[in-house]
Structures are given as C-alpha cells and as structure tokens.
Amino acid sequence: MLDPLSDILTRLTLNGTLYFRTAFTPPWGIAVPAYENVARFHFAHRGDCRVRICSTDTTVTVAQGDLIIIPHGAAHDLICGRHPHSAVLPLDTVLERSGYNGRGVLVYGGDADDHETQLICGHFSLAPRASHMLFDQLPDYILIRNYGEHAGRWMDTSLRLIADEVGQDRFGGDLIAQKISEILFVQALRTFIETDAAARVGLAGFADPHISRALAAFHRDPGITWTVEGLARAAGQSRTGFAMHFSRTMGLAPMEYVTRWRIQIAQQDLIARTKPITDIARDVGYASDSAFARVFKRETGQSPAAFRNDHSPTRALEHTSF
C-alpha cells in the first residue's frame, strides 16, 4: 500500500541521473540548457554559487548545504558567487574546455583556488507522457536551505555518500549514487509540500489533513467505485464540505482528480503493452470497454487503441533521430 506521493512517483517511473560532481574555481559561469520532462538539481556540497532562472530573470544564492531544484527543466545559469559578472559559457563549451569525459570530477574555472565550489548536479526524469498536477503546479525553482540538516542526519550522510560515489570507478558506485539521488528528490518534494505548498492551489491538498486522507484512500485502490461521498467519508468530512474544501485546495473537483489519475495510469499501462485494454479498463475503475474508451478519448483526444498504436515500439523507432 503506497501513500499518494510514493504512488505517483512509482507509477510515473521516477529515474535519477547524476551528471557530475564539480570543482569550480573563480571566475566561472555555465549556461545549462532547457530540457523537456526533467527536473534538474544542484546541491552545494562545498562553497556557494548563484543560480539565475533565465525565463524569469530570477537570481538566487545557493550556499553550502543548500539544494536547488528546477522542476520543469528550464534553462538556467550557474554563476560564480564571488564574481557574479563572470562570463557565462554554454555547458557544452565548458565540458569541451575542461576535457571532462564523464568520469570523475568536472574541474573548471580560473586560478583563484581559495574559493572552490563543489556541486553535485543531476536531473530526475519521468516516463514518457507522464503527468500529474503535483509536478505541473511546482514553482520555477525550489530552494531548500541547509538541506542535509533540515532533512535529518540520515540525509546529510546520504548526500556525503553521493559526493563520495559519483563518478568513481567502484563497483556499483553509479547505481548507489543514482538511487540515493532519487531519495533526495522525494525528500525534497515532501519537505516543500509540508512547509511551502500550503499557499499554492493544486498542492495545498497534499498537506491538508482531511484531503490527504481522501487522496491516500483513492491512491491505495483507484479501481474501486469512487464517489464524492466515499472520498468525503475517507476525509472525515461532510459531502458538501469536502467537495468545497477539495476544490479550494486542489483547484479541481474531486471526481476530476479521480478521472485524471485513472487515465494517467491507463496511459502508462497502454504504453507498457503488458495488459489487454479490457483489463486496463477494469483496473482503473470502468465496468465496460466502451465507458473507458469514452472517458479516455474525452481526456486525451484519442481512443485507447489509437493511443497504444501511437506509442508502439515501432512508432518510437520511426520518430528517433540518430
């Protein structure tokens, strides 16, 4: 039995990828390009830097121990904290000039080695077509100050372990660092939801004691016959009170949330091609193929069969560029 956050991340196949650990010395500046369907992160293991989100021209300082996540993969600049006007070069140019080959530490910058900045950088990706309002409603960046201490001693130890493992030629080291980085992302999301999300419509419900109980009940068994009354009972509220409270905190009606998540589950199962459409329809709460097909087409613009055909391995190869 998974809680809502665990269910969402498991269904949407969260995968962590670590780019590198850095050793930057002033002056330096790097332009990180935009990338679709990923959340990028930078953890300041030692030293500090400035991060500018290009789309909003917002600049924040990331101090030692801080974690910043750019949830929507937006283009951003990493800038030397001591020389904020340093030339910012494209990431590919920096990799070429540094001679970095994907192993060990990315060493780059000037001769001022008295102020080294060590970052642990990477991203988290989701499965193709994966979507959930939890991610859609996240801000342009999430900055968690002194993250290791905030999350607890175990997280501080985990971050140190990532720093030790990433890029090292030890058996299993890359996998260890990758899996711990996924835990880092889950913990960061949980921290954000518990502390900062209450003011954001669409996320506040996940931190609300009543709405979170209804969400937990639904995510544990999305295929049963859910009604507003049933969700309200799980939340411990009256039907009317629950419906109003849910809409106010989540930004959509209870049954709209139910439908969206069921269709997202169905999309992932259709792409995986491990079940017949009849079984998928039943698993997500529809008594007949026709009822399922009607709702699926309304939500996606395609029939289940057409969606599966468009996401077949053959079609994927046809759209792959080499």
C-alpha positions in Angstrom: 0.0 0.0 0.0 1.6 3.2 -1.2 0.9 6.8 0.0 -0.1 9.3 -2.7 3.4 10.7 -3.3 5.0 7.3 -3.4 2.2 6.0 -5.7 2.6 9.0 -8.1 6.4 8.7 -8.4 6.3 4.9 -8.7 3.6 5.0 -11.4 5.4 7.7 -13.4 8.7 5.9 -13.1 11.0 8.5 -11.5 14.6 8.0 -12.5 17.6 9.9 -11.2 20.6 10.7 -13.3 23.8 12.3 -11.9 25.8 14.4 -14.3 28.9 15.2 -12.3 30.5 16.5 -9.2 32.2 19.8 -9.8 35.3 21.6 -8.7 34.8 25.2 -9.9 37.3 28.0 -9.1 36.7 31.7 -9.7 35.9 33.1 -12.1 33.4 30.8 -13.8 29.9 30.7 -15.3 27.9 28.0 -17.0 24.7 28.2 -19.0 22.6 25.0 -18.5 20.2 24.5 -21.4 16.5 23.7 -21.1 15.5 20.1 -21.2 12.0 18.7 -21.5 10.3 16.5 -19.0 13.1 16.6 -16.3 13.7 18.3 -13.0 17.3 19.4 -12.6 19.0 19.7 -9.3 22.2 21.2 -7.8 23.4 20.5 -4.3 26.1 22.8 -2.9 28.4 20.3 -1.2 31.1 22.9 -0.6 31.2 26.7 -1.3 28.4 28.6 -2.9 27.1 30.0 -6.2 24.4 32.0 -7.8 21.6 30.5 -10.0 19.7 32.6 -12.5 16.5 31.2 -13.9 16.5 32.5 -17.5 12.8 32.6 -18.2 12.0 34.9 -15.2 15.5 36.5 -14.8 15.3 35.5 -11.1 18.7 35.0 -9.3 19.1 33.2 -6.0 22.2 32.4 -4.0 22.8 28.8 -3.2 25.0 28.5 -0.1 26.9 25.5 1.1 24.5 22.8 2.2 21.6 24.2 0.1 19.7 22.3 -2.5 18.0 23.9 -5.5 15.6 22.0 -7.9 14.5 23.4 -11.2 11.3 21.3 -11.5 10.4 22.0 -15.2 13.9 21.7 -16.7 14.1 25.4 -17.5 17.3 27.0 -18.8 19.4 28.4 -16.1 22.9 29.9 -15.4 25.3 28.7 -12.7 27.4 31.7 -11.7 30.4 32.2 -9.5 29.3 33.7 -6.2 32.5 35.8 -5.8 32.5 37.1 -9.4 28.8 37.4 -10.3 29.6 39.1 -13.6 31.8 36.3 -14.8 31.4 35.3 -18.5 28.7 32.6 -18.7 29.6 29.9 -21.3 27.4 27.1 -22.7 27.6 23.8 -20.8 28.9 22.0 -23.9 31.7 24.6 -24.2 32.7 24.2 -20.6 32.8 20.4 -21.0 35.0 20.7 -24.0 37.4 23.2 -22.5 37.7 21.2 -19.2 38.3 18.0 -21.0 35.7 16.3 -18.9 34.9 12.8 -20.2 32.0 11.9 -18.0 34.1 10.3 -15.2 35.4 11.8 -12.0 35.1 15.4 -11.2 34.4 18.3 -13.6 37.2 20.7 -12.9 36.8 24.2 -14.4 37.4 27.9 -13.7 40.2 30.3 -13.0 43.3 30.4 -10.8 41.6 31.6 -7.6 41.6 28.2 -6.0 41.0 29.6 -2.5 37.2 29.5 -3.1 36.3 26.2 -4.7 32.7 25.4 -5.3 31.8 21.7 -5.3 28.3 21.0 -6.7 26.5 17.7 -7.1 24.5 18.1 -10.3 21.9 15.9 -12.0 18.3 15.5 -13.0 15.2 13.4 -12.5 13.2 12.2 -15.4 9.7 10.7 -15.6 8.2 8.2 -18.0 7.0 9.4 -21.5 3.6 11.1 -21.3 3.9 11.2 -17.6 1.9 14.0 -16.0 0.4 14.9 -12.6 -0.8 18.1 -11.1 1.8 17.7 -8.3 4.5 18.4 -10.9 2.5 20.9 -13.0 1.9 23.2 -10.0 5.5 23.3 -8.8 7.2 26.7 -9.0 10.1 27.7 -11.3 12.5 26.6 -8.6 12.6 25.0 -5.1 15.3 26.2 -2.8 15.8 24.3 0.4 18.3 25.9 2.8 20.8 23.7 4.6 19.1 20.7 3.2 21.1 18.0 4.9 20.4 19.4 8.3 16.7 20.2 7.5 16.0 16.6 6.3 17.9 15.0 9.2 21.2 13.3 9.9 20.4 10.4 7.6 20.1 12.8 4.6 23.3 14.6 5.4 25.0 11.2 5.4 23.3 10.2 2.2 24.5 13.5 0.5 28.0 12.8 1.6 27.8 9.3 0.2 26.6 10.7 -3.2 29.6 13.0 -3.2 31.9 10.1 -2.5 30.3 7.7 -5.0 29.5 9.9 -8.1 32.0 9.5 -10.9 34.2 7.0 -9.0 35.3 3.8 -10.7 34.0 1.5 -7.9 31.6 -1.5 -8.4 28.1 -0.3 -8.1 29.0 3.2 -7.3 27.0 4.9 -10.0 23.9 2.9 -9.1 24.2 3.7 -5.4 24.5 7.4 -6.2 21.6 7.3 -8.6 19.2 5.6 -6.2 20.2 7.9 -3.3 19.6 10.9 -5.6 16.0 9.7 -6.2 15.5 9.6 -2.5 16.9 13.1 -2.3 14.2 14.3 -4.8 11.4 12.5 -2.9 12.5 14.0 0.4 12.8 17.5 -1.2 9.3 17.3 -2.6 8.0 16.1 0.8 9.8 19.0 2.5 8.4 21.5 0.0 4.8 20.2 0.3 4.9 20.2 4.1 6.4 23.6 4.5 5.7 25.8 1.5 3.0 24.3 -0.6 0.0 25.3 1.6 -0.3 28.6 -0.1 -0.3 27.1 -3.7 -3.6 26.0 -5.0 -3.2 22.5 -6.5 -0.6 21.4 -3.9 -2.2 22.5 -0.6 -4.4 19.5 -0.5 -1.5 17.1 -0.2 -0.5 18.8 3.1 -4.1 19.1 4.3 -5.0 16.5 7.0 -8.5 15.9 5.6 -7.8 16.0 1.9 -4.6 13.9 2.3 -6.6 11.1 3.9 -9.0 11.1 0.9 -6.1 11.1 -1.5 -4.4 8.3 0.3 -7.6 6.1 0.2 -8.0 6.7 -3.5 -4.4 6.1 -4.4 -4.4 2.8 -2.5 -7.2 1.5 -4.7 -8.1 3.7 -7.7 -10.1 0.9 -9.4 -13.0 0.7 -7.0 -16.2 2.7 -7.4 -15.3 6.0 -6.0 -17.8 8.8 -5.4 -17.6 12.2 -3.7 -19.5 10.6 -0.8 -16.9 7.9 -0.5 -14.0 10.3 -0.6 -15.7 12.5 1.9 -16.0 9.6 4.3 -12.3 8.9 4.0 -11.6 12.5 4.7 -13.9 12.6 7.7 -16.0 15.4 6.3 -19.5 16.0 5.0 -20.0 15.6 1.3 -20.6 19.3 0.7 -17.9 20.5 3.0 -15.4 18.1 1.5 -16.2 19.0 -2.1 -15.8 22.7 -1.5 -12.6 22.1 0.6 -11.1 19.9 -2.1 -11.9 22.3 -4.9 -10.4 25.2 -3.0 -7.1 23.5 -2.1 -6.6 21.3 -5.2 -8.0 23.6 -7.9 -10.3 21.0 -9.4 -13.3 18.9 -8.3 -12.8 15.6 -6.5 -14.0 13.4 -9.3 -12.0 15.3 -11.9 -8.9 14.4 -9.9 -10.0 10.8 -9.8 -10.6 10.7 -13.6 -7.3 12.4 -14.4 -5.2 9.9 -12.3 -7.1 6.9 -13.7 -6.4 8.0 -17.2 -2.7 8.6 -16.4 -2.5 5.1 -15.1 -4.2 3.8 -18.2 -1.8 5.7 -20.4 1.3 4.2 -18.7 -0.3 0.7 -19.0 -1.1 1.2 -22.7 2.5 2.3 -23.4 3.9 -0.7 -21.4 1.7 -3.0 -23.5 1.6 -5.7 -20.8 -2.2 -5.9 -20.5 -5.2 -6.0 -22.9 -7.4 -2.9 -23.0 -10.2 -4.7 -21.2 -8.0 -5.4 -18.2 -6.7 -1.9 -18.1 -10.3 -0.5 -18.2 -11.3 -2.7 -15.3 -8.1 -1.9 -13.3 -8.9 1.8 -13.4 -12.5 1.5 -12.4 -14.5 1.2 -15.6 -17.1 -1.6 -15.9 -17.0 -1.7 -19.7 -14.6 -1.0 -22.5 -17.0 1.5 -24.1 -17.3 3.6 -20.9 -13.5 3.6 -20.6 -13.0 4.4 -24.2 -15.4 7.3 -24.0 -13.7 8.9 -21.0 -10.2 8.2 -22.3 -11.0 9.9 -25.6 -12.5 12.9 -23.9 -9.4 13.3 -21.8 -6.7 12.6 -24.4 -8.4 13.1 -27.8 -7.6 9.5 -28.8 -9.2 6.1 -28.3 -7.2 3.7 -26.1 -6.3 1.6 -29.2 -5.1 4.6 -31.2 -3.0 5.8 -28.2 -1.4 2.4 -27.8 -0.6 2.3 -31.5 0.9 5.7 -31.5 3.2 4.7 -28.6 4.2 1.3 -30.0 7.9 0.4 -30.1 7.8 0.6 -34.0 6.4 4.2 -33.9 9.0 5.1 -31.3 11.8 4.0 -33.6 10.3 5.8 -36.5 10.5 9.1 -34.6 14.0 8.5 -33.2 16.8 10.7 -34.7 20.3 9.3 -34.8 
